[in-house]
Amino acid sequence: MNAKHRRRRAIALQLAIAAAVLLAAGAAWRGLSRANRDTAGDAQNAAVSASPAVPARVVSCSVLADEFLLEVAAPAQIAAVSHLAADPELCAAAGDAAGLPRLPAAADAESILRARPDLVIFTTFNQLEVITQVRRAGVETLVLDKYDTLDEAFASLRAVGRRLGPAAQRRAEDAEARCRRRVAALAERLRGARRVRVFSPSTFEIVPGDGTNFQDFCDHAGAENVAATVGKIRGHKPVPAEQLLSWPAERLVLVGNTTGGALAMPTPADIERAIRPFLTLPPYRFMAAVRERRAVLLNSGQSACISHHRVSCYEHLARQLHPERFTGADAVPAAGDAADLVSGALP
């Protein structure tokens, strides 16, 4: 196995673990006492009121915060982004992060403060201890705790825009409006289409059911998540081996990279690479969809995207599941159009 494949497997492992951690972190955050939440998150409202000046040096500490910050901030406002911001396999706005200062991996309060920020944007899956230490140093924080759905992602995007000033607020509103137009256009394109029954397997034996990012993708891309509708699974749960074989999955949704770029349609070779681990892994190897290579692909970043950029994931998944609804020039985005689809509109 070459270095590139080892890196991709490592990323897939990180994403599988992160998916479960995100849900647990969000639930834990919402379950904190009012006093503890004030320490890190809710007190941000008081801080914003007390610090009305437009921040000049902003640091973002997660890919979600990076994607919001890169969408709305003026370049001169960005003091640093997370260590993953420039990784195109994980961050939808990686191109905008090129050349920007980045925090080290597992950044602690000391490394964050070294960037001399006047505002630090966290999410609830950042360590509460780090958030608290940054606040105790007298630096304002904005803690994003809404991202489970597209509407919640929009709410968080607007929150970042409001705090960064009038120009950023307008950019946030414009980005939301573009995304909403794209979602409406996709819904119209899929009107009347039968939902394709799908399942998202994992070599780490975790199944995404209802209330997950994957379910959100299915809801917008004309798909039925059989783990939720047939398996009655909620959240990320261990694979129910015996039940799984009775699930009527027509397509598998796999994590894998496509030859032509993130938003290019997968080739048979791309599908073969992504499905290979499941060909010998029970119970998946007994599924007809596995044996017959009936699969579609999302890349690593798409499968974990929880910002407004998830709209591109809806579109990409819908194109693969409902190719009959995308004809002519709309059928397959050219490699050069990928960036436009991430930040622009569905053709």
Secondary structure as GFF3:
##gff-version 3
##sequence-region A 1 347
A	DSSP	alpha_helix	3	31	.	.	.	ID=ss1
A	DSSP	alpha_helix	34	37	.	.	.	ID=ss2
A	DSSP	pi_helix	38	42	.	.	.	ID=ss3
A	DSSP	alpha_helix	44	50	.	.	.	ID=ss4
A	DSSP	beta_strand	58	60	.	.	.	ID=ss5
A	DSSP	alpha_helix	63	72	.	.	.	ID=ss6
A	DSSP	three_ten_helix	75	77	.	.	.	ID=ss7
A	DSSP	beta_strand	78	80	.	.	.	ID=ss8
A	DSSP	alpha_helix	94	97	.	.	.	ID=ss9
A	DSSP	alpha_helix	109	113	.	.	.	ID=ss10
A	DSSP	beta_strand	119	123	.	.	.	ID=ss11
A	DSSP	alpha_helix	128	136	.	.	.	ID=ss12
A	DSSP	beta_strand	140	144	.	.	.	ID=ss13
A	DSSP	alpha_helix	150	163	.	.	.	ID=ss14
A	DSSP	alpha_helix	166	189	.	.	.	ID=ss15
A	DSSP	beta_strand	196	199	.	.	.	ID=ss16
A	DSSP	beta_strand	206	208	.	.	.	ID=ss17
A	DSSP	alpha_helix	213	221	.	.	.	ID=ss18
A	DSSP	beta_strand	223	225	.	.	.	ID=ss19
A	DSSP	alpha_helix	226	229	.	.	.	ID=ss20
A	DSSP	beta_strand	236	238	.	.	.	ID=ss21
A	DSSP	alpha_helix	241	244	.	.	.	ID=ss22
A	DSSP	beta_strand	251	255	.	.	.	ID=ss23
A	DSSP	alpha_helix	268	275	.	.	.	ID=ss24
A	DSSP	three_ten_helix	276	278	.	.	.	ID=ss25
A	DSSP	three_ten_helix	284	286	.	.	.	ID=ss26
A	DSSP	alpha_helix	288	291	.	.	.	ID=ss27
A	DSSP	beta_strand	295	298	.	.	.	ID=ss28
A	DSSP	alpha_helix	300	303	.	.	.	ID=ss29
A	DSSP	alpha_helix	310	321	.	.	.	ID=ss30
A	DSSP	three_ten_helix	323	325	.	.	.	ID=ss31
A	DSSP	three_ten_helix	328	330	.	.	.	ID=ss32
A	DSSP	three_ten_helix	335	337	.	.	.	ID=ss33
A	DSSP	alpha_helix	338	343	.	.	.	ID=ss34
###
